[in-house]
Structure formats: C-alpha cells, structure tokens
Amino acid sequence: MKRFAVWDALIYGFMLLLGFLSVFPFYYVVIVSFSDSTVLMNKVLYILPYSFILDAYTLLVKEGTIFRSAGISVFVTAVGTFLSILIITMAGYGLSKKEAPLRQFFLTMVLITMFFGGQLIPYYVLIRSLKLINSIWVLILPGLMNSYYLIVMKNYFLSVPSSLEESARIDGANDYRILFQILVPISKPILASISLFLAVGFWNEWWHAMLFLNTPNKWPMQMMLKEMLANLATSSISPVAKMMAASYRKVNALSVRMAAIVITTIPILLVYPFVQKYFAKGVMLGSLKE
C-alpha cells in the first residue's frame, strides 16, 4: 500500500505541476495587462499583481475602433462556423455512403488537398477572379471546407448503426430528414468539438485580412490589434496608431500587448464552457478508420 501511495503522490504532484505550467502563462498575461509601467520595470520577477490600472485597456478601446473590428470578427466567426459545419456535415454524410457514385474519387480529391496546396500567386489569382478582394467574405469563404474535419465527420457517420437509418427509410424518411432530424441530434459531441475548433480558427483570422483587405474599416479584431501593436511607438497613417504613439510614454508597451491578448482570448473562453461537456467525448469520435 505504501508503494502505491508514493506513486499516487508522484502522479498528483506531476499533474499539479503540469496544471501550474499550463495556467501560469495566462495568469502572467492578465496581471501584466493591469500593471503600472513603473512597477513593471522595477520588478525583475513580476509574479504577484503589484498594481491594478486600466490604462492599457483604455488605450485599446479608445475611439471605438476595437469595437468595430470586434463586430466584424463576431460576424465572421458566427457565419463562418455555421456555414462550415453545415457543409462539412452534409459532405461527410454523403461520403459515408459506400454506394454513392464517384465516392472514392471525391475521397481521393479530399485527401490530396490535405497533402498538397496551391502556392500564394495562384491562390491570389483565384481570390481575385472570385471578386473577393477587399470583401469581408474573403475571411469566410476560403476556409469553409476543412479536409481533416470532413474525414472525421465521415468516419463518425460510418460508426452510426445502419439499422437506425434503415428504420427511418422504412418510415418514409429521405436523406435530408435522416441527416438533420436523426443523425445531427445524436452527433452533438462531435459537432460541438468541430464547431469549437472552427470558431477559434475564424476568430483568429488575420492572414487573409492582411493579404486581401485594403480598407482598415473591414479589418477583423486580430488584424486591427496586429496593426496597432506594430505601430505602437510610431506615427503611422492609422489614427489609432497615432493615438497610441501619443500615449506610449504613459503605458508600458508590454501591458498593451498583454491587454490585447486578453481581449482576443475572452470570447473563446466564454464559449468553451457551453461545449466543454461534449468536448472530451467529441475529440475521440470519428477518429476510427473506415
């Protein structure tokens, strides 16, 4: 019994250490975002919250620019996640039918995109030909289909007992009713898990904005914060950057960066509790090979 007790203590100690190492970076980000510039520079190890001021957050939200970009990010995340999960679910259901015509061909095409992709210049030409340059939809449409999640969804539908679908067909249900009224309600864990991953991806979108959006009024939050932080100590053409440069001597640049991280992280943290009960189960569903 003593030997097992020692091993238990070691395991619990290791898990506590692992948990501390996971939580401490975010804790450090939060306390530094509220820190005073003088205190932060005088403390070699800034572990305890020695000060609490809101200057960094005030600097970020001043003039309302951050709220406009936040609204764009919310729109992109909500619409992009909904359309993406709809397309992935429908495509996964279709590819799960072994009798479907050209099924293997489409599966091969999906797998090819997981290993090979077009380069930047052909991609830019494609986006321009679709007239998505300087359009908010460039943040949504190119990322609607994810090959990996499609394969996971397809494998999940293959794991559903065929008798469930057969009984529905006997009652006169077509494919749409089977999918949306029978399979989708029992697929909440995997749908919640994939939706969370997709939402995080759309929320963190900035690369397409940097390449294809020329108007700052259409920038999402991530791109706006990137631009503001990049121009924090300079007087660029951006009004927000000029305002931040004027206030730079009053607020520590590190506090502003940490405040930006907190602002962009909070929405995802607020969403996670609603899908957490499905998450642990959902990440394992659909992982089995056909």
C-alpha positions as CSV (number, residue, x, y, z in Angstrom):
1,M,0.0,0.0,0.0
2,K,2.8,2.4,0.8
3,R,4.4,1.9,-2.6
4,F,1.1,2.7,-4.3
5,A,0.6,5.7,-2.0
6,V,4.1,7.1,-3.1
7,W,3.3,6.6,-6.8
8,D,-0.1,8.3,-6.3
9,A,1.6,11.3,-4.7
10,L,4.1,11.5,-7.5
11,I,1.4,11.3,-10.1
12,Y,-0.7,14.0,-8.3
13,G,2.4,16.2,-7.9
14,F,3.3,15.9,-11.6
15,M,-0.3,16.7,-12.6
16,L,-0.3,19.8,-10.3
17,L,3.0,20.9,-11.8
18,L,1.6,20.4,-15.3
19,G,-1.6,22.3,-14.4
20,F,0.5,25.2,-13.0
21,L,2.7,25.3,-16.1
22,S,-0.5,25.5,-18.2
23,V,-2.3,28.2,-16.2
24,F,0.7,30.4,-15.3
25,P,1.3,31.9,-18.7
26,F,-2.3,33.2,-19.0
27,Y,-2.1,34.4,-15.3
28,Y,1.0,36.3,-16.2
29,V,-0.6,37.8,-19.2
30,V,-3.6,39.0,-17.1
31,I,-1.6,40.6,-14.3
32,V,0.8,42.3,-16.6
33,S,-2.1,43.8,-18.6
34,F,-3.2,45.6,-15.5
35,S,0.2,46.6,-14.3
36,D,1.7,50.1,-13.9
37,S,4.6,50.9,-16.1
38,T,6.9,52.0,-13.3
39,V,6.2,48.9,-11.1
40,L,6.6,46.6,-14.1
41,M,10.0,48.0,-14.9
42,N,11.2,47.8,-11.3
43,K,10.2,44.2,-10.7
44,V,12.6,41.6,-12.0
45,L,10.1,38.8,-11.3
46,Y,6.6,40.1,-11.8
47,I,4.6,37.2,-10.2
48,L,2.2,39.0,-7.8
49,P,-0.2,41.7,-9.0
50,Y,1.6,44.7,-7.5
51,S,-0.6,47.2,-9.3
52,F,-4.0,47.4,-10.9
53,I,-4.7,50.0,-13.5
54,L,-6.8,50.0,-16.7
55,D,-4.6,52.3,-18.9
56,A,-3.7,49.6,-21.3
57,Y,-7.4,48.6,-21.9
58,T,-8.4,52.3,-22.1
59,L,-5.8,52.8,-24.8
60,L,-7.1,49.8,-26.8
61,V,-10.8,50.7,-26.7
62,K,-10.4,54.5,-27.2
63,E,-12.2,55.9,-30.2
64,G,-14.2,52.7,-30.6
65,T,-12.0,51.2,-33.3
66,I,-11.7,48.0,-31.4
67,F,-15.4,47.6,-31.2
68,R,-15.9,47.9,-35.0
69,S,-13.3,45.3,-35.6
70,A,-14.7,43.1,-32.9
71,G,-18.1,43.2,-34.6
72,I,-16.5,42.1,-37.8
73,S,-14.8,39.2,-36.0
74,V,-18.0,38.1,-34.4
75,F,-19.8,38.2,-37.8
76,V,-17.0,36.2,-39.5
77,T,-16.9,33.7,-36.6
78,A,-20.6,33.1,-36.4
79,V,-21.4,33.0,-40.1
80,G,-18.2,31.1,-41.0
81,T,-18.6,28.5,-38.3
82,F,-22.3,27.9,-39.2
83,L,-21.7,27.6,-42.9
84,S,-18.6,25.5,-42.4
85,I,-20.2,23.0,-40.1
86,L,-23.2,22.8,-42.4
87,I,-21.1,22.0,-45.5
88,I,-18.8,19.6,-43.6
89,T,-21.8,17.7,-42.1
90,M,-23.6,17.4,-45.4
91,A,-20.4,16.3,-47.3
92,G,-19.4,13.9,-44.6
93,Y,-22.8,12.3,-44.7
94,G,-22.6,11.9,-48.5
95,L,-19.1,10.4,-48.4
96,S,-20.2,8.0,-45.7
97,K,-22.4,6.2,-48.2
98,K,-20.4,3.4,-49.8
99,E,-22.9,3.0,-52.6
100,A,-22.6,6.7,-53.6
101,P,-21.3,7.2,-57.2
102,L,-17.8,8.6,-57.5
103,R,-17.4,8.3,-53.8
104,Q,-13.8,7.1,-54.0
105,F,-12.9,9.8,-56.5
106,F,-14.1,12.6,-54.2
107,L,-12.4,11.0,-51.2
108,T,-9.1,11.0,-53.1
109,M,-9.6,14.6,-54.1
110,V,-10.2,15.5,-50.4
111,L,-7.1,13.6,-49.3
112,I,-4.9,15.3,-52.0
113,T,-5.8,18.7,-50.6
114,M,-4.5,17.6,-47.1
115,F,-1.0,17.0,-48.5
116,F,-0.7,19.4,-51.4
117,G,-1.9,23.0,-51.8
118,G,-1.6,25.8,-54.4
119,Q,1.0,28.5,-53.9
120,L,0.4,32.1,-53.0
121,I,0.3,33.5,-56.5
122,P,-2.3,31.1,-57.9
123,Y,-4.3,31.5,-54.7
124,Y,-4.3,35.3,-55.1
125,V,-5.4,34.9,-58.8
126,L,-8.2,32.7,-57.7
127,I,-9.4,35.1,-55.0
128,R,-9.2,38.0,-57.5
129,S,-11.2,36.0,-60.1
130,L,-13.9,35.4,-57.5
131,K,-14.1,39.1,-56.8
132,L,-13.3,38.7,-53.1
133,I,-10.5,41.3,-53.0
134,N,-11.4,43.9,-50.2
135,S,-14.5,41.9,-49.3
136,I,-15.4,40.7,-45.9
137,W,-16.4,37.3,-47.4
138,V,-12.7,36.6,-48.2
139,L,-12.4,35.9,-44.4
140,I,-15.2,33.3,-44.6
141,L,-15.5,31.5,-48.0
142,P,-11.9,30.2,-48.5
143,G,-12.0,28.5,-45.1
144,L,-15.4,26.9,-45.2
145,M,-14.2,23.4,-46.1
146,N,-11.6,21.6,-43.9
147,S,-10.5,18.2,-45.2
148,Y,-9.5,16.8,-41.9
149,Y,-12.8,17.6,-40.2
150,L,-14.6,16.2,-43.2
151,I,-12.8,12.9,-42.9
152,V,-13.6,12.8,-39.1
153,M,-17.3,13.6,-39.8
154,K,-17.4,10.9,-42.5
155,N,-15.9,8.3,-40.2
156,Y,-18.4,9.2,-37.4
157,F,-21.3,8.7,-39.7
158,L,-19.9,5.3,-40.7
159,S,-19.8,4.4,-37.0
160,V,-23.6,5.0,-36.6
161,P,-25.5,1.7,-36.7
162,S,-27.1,1.2,-40.2
163,S,-30.3,-0.1,-38.6
164,L,-31.1,3.4,-37.4
165,E,-31.1,4.7,-40.9
166,E,-32.9,1.7,-42.3
167,S,-35.7,2.0,-39.9
168,A,-36.1,5.7,-40.8
169,R,-36.2,4.9,-44.5
170,I,-39.0,2.3,-43.9
171,D,-41.0,5.1,-42.3
172,G,-40.5,7.2,-45.5
173,A,-37.7,9.5,-44.5
174,N,-35.4,10.8,-47.2
175,D,-31.7,11.6,-46.8
176,Y,-32.3,15.2,-45.7
177,R,-34.7,14.1,-42.9
178,I,-32.3,11.3,-41.8
179,L,-29.4,13.7,-41.6
180,F,-31.0,16.7,-39.9
181,Q,-33.7,15.0,-37.8
182,I,-31.9,11.8,-36.8
183,L,-28.2,11.9,-37.2
184,V,-27.5,15.5,-36.3
185,P,-29.3,15.4,-32.9
186,I,-27.2,12.3,-31.9
187,S,-24.0,14.0,-33.2
188,K,-23.8,16.8,-30.7
189,P,-20.4,15.8,-29.2
190,I,-18.5,15.8,-32.5
191,L,-20.4,18.8,-33.9
192,A,-19.6,20.8,-30.7
193,S,-15.9,19.8,-30.9
194,I,-15.5,20.6,-34.6
195,S,-17.5,23.9,-34.2
196,L,-15.2,25.0,-31.4
197,F,-12.1,24.4,-33.5
198,L,-13.6,26.1,-36.5
199,A,-14.7,29.1,-34.3
200,V,-11.2,29.5,-32.9
201,G,-9.8,29.4,-36.5
202,F,-12.3,32.1,-37.8
203,W,-11.8,34.2,-34.7
204,N,-8.0,34.2,-35.1
205,E,-8.2,35.0,-38.8
206,W,-5.8,37.8,-39.8
207,W,-3.8,36.3,-42.7
208,H,-6.5,36.8,-45.4
209,A,-7.2,40.3,-44.0
210,M,-3.6,41.2,-44.4
211,L,-3.4,39.9,-48.0
212,F,-6.8,40.9,-49.4
213,L,-8.4,43.7,-47.3
214,N,-7.2,47.1,-48.2
215,T,-9.7,49.1,-46.1
216,P,-9.0,49.3,-42.4
217,N,-12.7,49.6,-41.7
218,K,-13.1,46.0,-42.8
219,W,-10.3,44.6,-40.7
220,P,-11.2,41.9,-38.0
221,M,-10.0,42.3,-34.5
222,Q,-6.9,40.2,-34.9
223,M,-5.7,42.3,-37.8
224,M,-6.6,45.6,-36.1
225,L,-4.7,44.6,-33.0
226,K,-1.7,43.5,-35.0
227,E,-1.6,46.8,-36.8
228,M,-2.0,48.8,-33.6
229,L,0.8,46.9,-31.8
230,A,3.1,47.0,-34.8
231,N,2.8,50.8,-34.9
232,L,2.6,51.3,-31.2
233,A,5.7,53.6,-31.0
234,T,5.4,55.2,-34.4
235,S,3.1,57.8,-36.0
236,S,1.8,55.9,-39.0
237,I,-1.2,56.9,-41.2
238,S,-3.5,55.0,-38.9
239,P,-5.4,57.3,-36.5
240,V,-5.4,54.6,-33.8
241,A,-1.6,54.2,-34.2
242,K,-1.1,57.9,-33.8
243,M,-3.2,58.0,-30.7
244,M,-1.3,55.0,-29.3
245,A,2.0,56.6,-30.1
246,A,1.0,59.8,-28.2
247,S,0.1,57.7,-25.2
248,Y,3.1,55.4,-25.4
249,R,5.1,57.1,-22.7
250,K,2.2,56.7,-20.2
251,V,1.5,53.0,-20.8
252,N,4.1,50.2,-21.0
253,A,4.1,48.5,-24.4
254,L,4.2,45.1,-22.8
255,S,1.0,45.9,-20.9
256,V,-0.8,46.9,-24.1
257,R,0.3,43.7,-25.8
258,M,-0.9,41.6,-22.9
259,A,-4.2,43.5,-22.8
260,A,-4.7,42.8,-26.5
261,I,-4.1,39.1,-25.8
262,V,-6.7,39.1,-23.0
263,I,-9.3,40.9,-25.2
264,T,-8.9,38.5,-28.1
265,T,-9.0,35.4,-25.8
266,I,-12.0,36.2,-23.6
267,P,-14.7,35.5,-26.3
268,I,-13.4,32.0,-26.9
269,L,-13.1,31.4,-23.1
270,L,-16.8,32.4,-22.8
271,V,-17.9,30.0,-25.5
272,Y,-15.9,27.0,-24.2
273,P,-18.0,26.2,-21.1
274,F,-21.1,25.7,-23.3
275,V,-19.3,23.0,-25.4
276,Q,-17.0,21.6,-22.7
277,K,-19.3,18.7,-21.7
278,Y,-19.3,17.5,-25.3
279,F,-15.6,18.2,-26.0
280,A,-13.9,15.3,-24.2
281,K,-16.1,12.8,-25.9
282,G,-16.3,14.6,-29.3
283,V,-12.5,14.7,-29.9
284,M,-12.4,10.9,-29.9
285,L,-15.5,10.3,-32.1
286,G,-14.8,9.8,-35.8
287,S,-11.1,9.0,-35.2
288,L,-11.5,5.4,-36.2
289,K,-10.5,4.4,-39.7
290,E,-13.1,3.1,-42.1
